[in-house]
Amino acid sequence: MNSKVGDRVPVLIVGGSLVGLSASLFLSRLGVGHLLVEKHSGTSHHPRGRGNNVRTMELFRAAGVEQAIREAASVLAENHGILQADTLTGADQEWLFKEIDPGGALARFSPTGWCLCSQNDLEPVLLRRARELGGDLRFGTELTEFEQDGDGVTATLKDRATGELRTVRADYLIAADGPRSPVRERLGIGQDGPGDLFHNVSITFRAKRLADVVGDRRFIACYLTNPQGDGALLPVDNQEQWVFHAPWHPEHGEPLEDFTDERCAAHIRTAVGVPDLELEITGKAPWHAAERVARRYREGRVFLAGDSAHEMSPTGAFGSNTGIQDAHNLAWKLAAVLGGWAGPRLLETYGEERQPVARETGARASARSAEHRHPGYDAVPGAGRQKNVLAVALGYRYPVGAVVGTDPQLSAVPESFASTGEPGTRAPHLWVRRAGVRLSLLDLFEESMVLLTGPEGAGWKAAAERLAERHGIPLAAYRVGGGPDHELAPEPGRDWAEAYGTTPGGAVLVRPDGFVAWRSPAEEPGADQLAVLDGALRAVLRLEG
């Protein structure tokens, strides 16, 4: 067996599924060199992990891949809502919700919207774009061992086709290697939470006549509750390709081998209510729903992201979205530390911010599975139906971390969604014009810190420009107003100061991930804006001295 000594890379990503690929894309956008390794030979072939919520689509918009994702997802563009029925042909049918965004109200809060794109369609888009931006992504390559010290991580990689071993030295390692994460286990990081919730077998099949039975019911998923054939039906192309999730009970000794093609076909016919339905089983994959969160997200120079850090019930697609948002949070912090414009202690805030979000989101996902009576899950639904899912998707916040002026006692996921511009929350969306070009304020937040101030905030802007030069921080400053010397002009009907909870003389500091880091209500006469803003930057970026 041959062995080679490889080069040093700033970041090594282990795992090339949605979260690892997203991390590669985000790091590529920020100019951070990295190597991604994935033990499988290619991206996912199974249509799973379909729901990309509005916050995730905002991140993909900023990364320049939103349009490509929507093109890849075009076949399911008209599918909305969750249907619950005894069978597709029975009388007992109820829409748990029929529209994701009834009335188009979401447009007030975001420049984009939710997108149904199966993992097997989404992953190639992320892979292609990351490579176009210079990312080094190697499939069929497995991490076999690693050691870390105070200066970096030494990893041994194996080419699974040739058996060749290669040693790579990295400053940091991101473990996006799934719920059974070998990296997490090697680090000895335990998990907390209820544990396994239920088990399913995901069955892909072809059935041309099923489209006639479904008719014009363009659902995202249909939960079929017939006790003799319960399961969840998901369209792949609304024509002849479908996915069915059948309950599986290994805890009762049921072996996976019992799910023969004949059994699966009979189960599907009973569930949909068409005894003579012609169908062809094309694939089967077991999966496990669980609620667990790693006790810590970091060990030295190694970070957990996605399923290696948290497992969630799939209802609502909260797990994949939370993982992609993990990667986005971590990417800018690694870029800042590696770029020398933030202190190493900034990396401590990754777990401080993301772990509480995972805990509270995971609990919401489990409750939603019970409410939807997900096949195989026998939990009793809580009182009343969950409302304001936007609070989870868009309203999650960071009461502690790389923020100043927050209430550390707040929960990471509020009961209801409100866009207020408070520190620790996602910066509000607002349409503005810059040099005649229409854009969302969210489009400004990716590659640098951003200071926004109103028409009376010239002192804040000048302070930001001086501090950017003094500290070598990528810090863009904009005045928002209708005057000729204001860089951003808000569209009529929306007031920037009101949207961001400040005044025309106030200022708001926004991080590269689009979260408000600090806010000042006004430009107070006699106040030393330079000193105030310097203190905020030092606190957020963990700058020493």
N, C-alpha and C positions, 0 to 999 in steps of 0.2 A: 504494500500500500504506500503510494507516494505521499509526500508531505511538502507543503510550500509555506514560506513565510510571507504574509501579505503586508499591505501598506496600512498606515494608520488612517482612520477616518474619524471625523468629529462625533458622528452618531451611528450606532449599529441598531437597526430595527429587526426584531425577530418576530416573524409572522407577516404573511402577505395577504390577509383577508381585508375586510372593509377598514378596520381600524389601522392596521399597519400601512395599507396603501394610502389612507388619508394622511397619516403622519408623514409619509414620504412626500405626498403632494404639498402639504403645508410647509415642510422644511425646504422643499425645492423652491417654493415661492419666496422664501425668506433667504435664499442663497446659502443654506447650510448644507455642507457636504455630508453624505450619508450612504450607507449600504443597507439594503433590505434583503433578508434571506427568508425563503419560504420552502419548507420541506416538500410540499406538493409540486407537481410538475407544471401546474397552471392555475388560473383563477377558477372560482367555483363554477360547477356545471349545474348546480341545483337551484331552482328558483325559490329562494328564501330571503329573509331579512328585507322585506319589500318596502316598508314605510319609511320615508325620509321626511321628518317633520320640518316645520318652517325655519327653525333655528339652524338645523343642519343645511338646509338649502341656502340660507344666508351665507353660511361659511363657504359652501361650494360656489356661490355667486362671487364672493370676494376672491376666491381662488381661480376664477375664470373658467369653470367647467359646468356651470348651471345649464347652459343651452345644450351642450353635448349630452348631459344626463337626461334632459327632457326629450331630446330626440331618441335616445335609447329606450325611453319609457313611453313612447308615444302610443303604443298599442293599448295601454291601460289608462290613457289620459282621461277617459270618460267614466272610469270606475270610482264610485264614491260610496261611503256608508257601509255599515255592518248589519246584515240581516240575520235574524234568528228564526228558525222554523223547525217544525217536527220533521218534515221532508219538503223537498221542492214542490211536490205535487199536493201536499196536504193543505188544510185550511188554517192551521195554526201558524201564522206568520207575523213577525213584528220587526220593524226596523229599529234597532237599538239607536242608531242615528242614520239619517239618509244623506246628509251633506256634511262634509268636513267644515266648510266655511259658508254656512247659509247666509245669503244676502251680500256676500263679499265684504263683510265687515273687517276682515283681516287686513285688507289693503291699507287701512288707516295706520296699522302698526308695523307693516313690513313691505319691502319692495318685491318680495317673492312669495311663494306659497308652498304648501305641502306637495310632495311628489311620490307617486307609487312607482318605484323602479326596483325590480328584483335584483338580488345580489349578483346573479350570474350576468346581468346586463350592466350593472353599475361598476363592478370591479374592473372590467376591461377599460372603461372610460378613465378611471382613476389611474390605472397602470400606464395607459398610453400617455396621459398628460404629465405624469411624474417623470417618465422617461424623456419626454420632449424637453422638460425643464432641466435635464441633466442628472436625474436621480439614477443611482446604480441599484437595480432590482434584479435579484437572481432567484429564480424558482428552481426546484429540485436541489436545493441546498439546505442543509440541516445544521443547526447549532448542536454540537455534541457535548461541549463543556465550556466553562468560562471561569475566570478568576478575576477579582478586582483588587485594586490597591488605591492609594490616595491620589494617584494621577490618572487612572483610567481602568479600562476593562480589557483583558486579553481573552479572546474567544477562539475556539477551534471550530472550524466549519468543514462539513463533509459534502462533497459532490455526490449525490445519491446514485448518479448514473455510472460514475467512474470509480468511486471510492476514494478519490483524492482528498487529502486533508489540507486545510489552509488555516494559518493563524492570522488573525486580524486584531489589531490594537485600536480601541475606540476610546474617546473621552467619556462617552455616555452610552448606555444601552437602554432601549425601549423594548419591553417585553409585551408584545401584542400577540401572544401565542396561545390564546384561547382559554376556556374554563378549566382545562386540566393542565394549565401552564407548567411545563417542566422548569422554567426559570423561577417561577414563584415557589415551587416545591424545593428547588435547590437552595433558595434563600431562606427556607424555613418560615415563610410568612403564612400564618394561619388565616382563617376566615370566620366571620360571624354571620349569623342570620338563621332563618328557619331551615335552610337546606333544600333538599329536593322537594318539589311541589307535585309534579306529575311527569309522565313520560308519553311520548307519541312516536308513531312511525309516520314519516312523511312519504307519501306515495305519489309519484308522478304517473299520469296516464293520459291516453288519447281516447276521446269519445266524441265522434262527430255529431251525434244526435243530442248530446247534452245541451248544446247551445239553444236548441229549440225548446227544451224544457226550461232553461233559465229565462229565456225571452229577453225582455227589456230591463231585467233587474241587474243593473250594472254595479254589483257589490264589490267591495274589497275582499270581503270574506263572508261566508254564510255558515253560521253555527247550526248544525243539524242535530236535533235532540232526541230522535227516535231511540228509545232504550235498546232496541235490537240492532241499531246501526248508527250510533252517534259519531260525530266527527265534524271537521271543519273543511269546507270546500272553498278553494281559491282559484280564480281564473288565471291562466298564463297568457292566453291570446284571445279570450272570449269566444273562441271558435271550437277548437278540438283538443287543445292542450290544457290540462288542469292539474291541480295539486289537491290531495286529500290528506288531512291529518287524522289518523286513527289512534284512539287511545291504546296504550300498551301498559301492562301491569307487571313489570319484572319483580316488583316487591311481593307479588303473589306467586312467584315462581313461573310466570309466563315467559317462555323462551322466545327470542327474536325469530328463530327458525320457524315458528308457527305461522308467521306472516308470509305464507306462500302466495303466489300470484292468484291462485284460485280463491283463497280466503279473502284476500284484499278486494278482488273484483266483486265477490258476493257481498262484502260489507258495503262497498260503495253503492251497489245497486239498491240495497236496502235503505241506506241513508238518504239517497236522493229520491227514492220512491218510484223507481223505474225498474221493475224486476227483469225486463228483457233487454236492458241497455247493453249495447255492444261496446266493449272497451278493451284497451290493450294496456297492461301495466308496463311502464317504461323505466321505472327506477324506484328504489326504496332507500330511505335513510332514517335511522333512529335519531331522536333528539330528546334532550332532558330539560325540563323547565325547573329552575331553582332560584332561590333568593339568598344570595351570599355576597358579602363584601369583604375584601382583604383588610386585615387589621392595620396595615400600613401600605402606602403606595410607592414607597421608596426604600431602598436599602443601599446606602452609599451612592454609587453612580449608576444604579439600575432602577428603572421606573416601570411600574405596571400600568397598562392602559387597556381599556376595553374589557373583554370577558375575563382576562387574567386578573383584573382588579375587581370585577363585579359581575354577578350573574343575576338576570332578571327574567321574569316571566315574559314571553314574547308578545302578549296582548298589548297593543299600542305601539309596538316597535321601539319601546323606550331603551332597551339594551343597546342596540346598534347605534342609535342616535347619541346616547350618553357616551358610548365609546369613541365615536367620531369627535365629539366635543371634548373628551379627555385629550385626544391627540392635538386638537387645536390649542387648548390651554397650555399644554406642555411645549408645543413647537415654538411659540414666541418667546417663552422663558428660556429655552435652550439657546435660541438665536441671540437673545440679549446677553446671556452669560458668556457664550462662546465669542460673541462680538465685543465683549469687554465693556459694554455700557450698562451692565447691571451687576450687582454683587452675587456671588455664589449662593448666598442665602435666599435669593429669589426662588430657587428651585424647591426650597422647603414649602413654599406656598402651594405647589401643585397638589399635594395630598390634602393640605388644609382646606383647599377650596373644593376639590372634586370628590373627596370621600363622603362628606355630608350630602352632596347632591345625589350620589349613587344610593346611599341608604334610604333617603326619602323617596326617590324615584322608584326604587325597587319595591318599596311597600305599596306605592300607588299601582304599579304594574300587577302585583299579586291581587290586589283588591279588584282591579279591572278584570282579571281573568275569572275571578269568582263571580263577578257581576254578569259577565258574558257567558257563564257556564261553559267554559272551555272544556272540550272533550278530555276526559281523564282526570279533571280537577274536581274534587268533591267538596271543596271549601264552601261554607255558607256565605252568600253575599251579605255585605253590610247593609245597613238601613239606608235606602235611597240610592239613586243612581249617581255615579261620579259626574260632577259638573266642572266646567272650566278647565278642560285638559290643557288649555293654553298656559295655565299657570305652571304646569310641568314642562311643557315644550319650550316656552319662551320666557317664563317668569322666574326660572331658577336664579339664585343669587348667591353671593359670597359674603356672608356676614364677617368672616375673618379671611386673612390672606394678604395679597398684594393690593390692599385698599386702605383708604384713610377716611375716617368719619362714619364708620358703620356701627350698627348695634350688634355686637357679637352674640346676643341672646336670640336673635331672630332665627327662624327655621330656614333651611336652604331652599325649600319649595313652599311658597305661600299658598294659602287657601284659594286665593283668586288672583287673576292677573291684572297688573296695573303698570303702565309705562310712565315712570316718574322721573327718571334721571338721577335717582339716588345712588350714592357710591355703593358698589358691589352688585349693581344690576346692569343688565344689558342696556347700552345707550339707545335712546329712542330713535326710531326712524323718522326722517323728515326729508321731503323732496326739496332740493336746492338747485341753483344754477351756479356753475363756476365757469367763467369765461364763455357764457352762453350755452354750456353743455349741462343737460339735466342729469342729476345723479342723486342718490340717497346719501345722507350723511354716513350710513353704514358702509358705503363704498370707500370711505376715507380711512377706515380702520383695518389695517392688515400689516403694513410694513414698518410702521413707526408709532410712537406715542403721538397723540394729537391733543392740542389744546384748542378748545372752542371758546370764544368770548363774543359778547354782543357788541353793538355799535358804540357803546361807551367804554369798552374794555381795551383801549389802546395800550394802557400800561401793562396789562397781562400779556399781550402779544409781544411787546418789546422784551419783557422779562423772559418769556419762553425762548425767544431767539438768542438772547444772551446766554441762557443756561444750556441750550443745545450746543453752543460753541464751547462753553466752558467745560462741560462734562463729556463731550463727544457723543451725545445722545441723539439718535434720530427722532427729532421732535418737530412736527409740523404745527404751525399756529395759524388759525383762521379767525377772522372777524365775520360774524353773521349779521347781515343787515342789508338795507337797500341803497346805501350810499356808494358813490363811485370808488371809494377806497376800501370797500368791504369785499373780501375775496369770495364769500358765499352769499347768495341772495335767496332767501326762502320764498317758496311759491306763496301766492296769496291764500289767506285763510288759516295759516299755521304760524304761530309765534314761537320762535326758537327758545326764548327765555322761559316761556310758560311750559313748553314741552320738556325742557331740561330742569325745571324747578329752580330757576335762578332769575336774575334780573338783567337788563341791558348792559349793566356794568360788571356782571359776574363772570365767572370762568368755570369751565369743566375740563378735567383732564381724563382722557379716554385711552385705554390700553390698546395694544395691537389686536387683541381678541374681541374688541368692541364692548368691553365692560368699563363702566365709569369707575375710575380709580380715586377721584377726589373732586370736590365741588366747592366753590366759594360763591356765596349769594350775591356779593356786590363788590365793586371797586371802592373800598372805603377811603375817604380823604385822609392823606397822611400815612396810610398803610404802606409798608415796604413790600410791594408785590414780588420783587425779586427774592427776598428772603422767604416769604410765605410759599411761593411756588417751589423754591429750592428745597425747602423742608418736605413738601409733599412728594417731590420726585425722589428724594433720598429715602423716604419711608416706603414708597411703593416699590422702588427698584432695589432696595436693600443696599444702598451705596454707603460705603464707609467713609469716615473722615469729614 
